[in-house]
Amino acid sequence: MKALKANKWQSVCTVSDLVSGSGICALVNGQQVAIFSVPPSAGDKTALYAIGNWDPIGKANVLSRGIVADIGGVITLASPLYKQHYNLATGQCLEDHSVSVPVYEVALDGDTVVIGV
C-alpha cells in the first residue's frame, strides 16, 4: 500500500466491504470517491486505488461501476457510459489526454480502508 502522506485520513469501509476487481463509492469530504480493489498479479499484494467518481465525459457519478482492466501493463478503469479508460494511478484518460479525474491517496489502517483528505 501507499505510504500515509495526507494530513488527515477518513475511514470509508473495511477490506471485507471491497470486491476484488470491482469498485465501491464513498462520500469523502463531500466528494464521491470510487475505490477499487485490484487483484494481485504474479505474487503482488492486492492494490487499492481511489479516484473521483464523476465521469467528465459521460457527465455522471458512475466510475465506481466501471470495469477494471490491464491495458499494456497499466491498471485502468473503463467508464460504464462511453467506455473511456482512466489510468487508476494517475486519473489520466487514455483516449483523450486533455481529460483526467482526481486521484486520492488510499491505504489500509489494519482492516480499515482510509482515504487521504
Sequence and secondary structure as in RCSB ss.txt:
>XXXX:A:sequence
MKALKANKWQSVCTVSDLVSGSGICALVNGQQVAIFSVPPSAGDKTALYAIGNWDPIGKANVLSRGIVADIGGVI
TLASPLYKQHYNLATGQCLEDHSVSVPVYEVALDGDTVVIGV
>XXXX:A:secstr
     SS EEEEEEGGG  BT EEEEEETTEEEEEEEE  STT   EEEEEESEETTTTEE GGGSEEEEETTEE
EEE TTT  EEETTT BBSS TT B  EE EEEETTEEEEE 
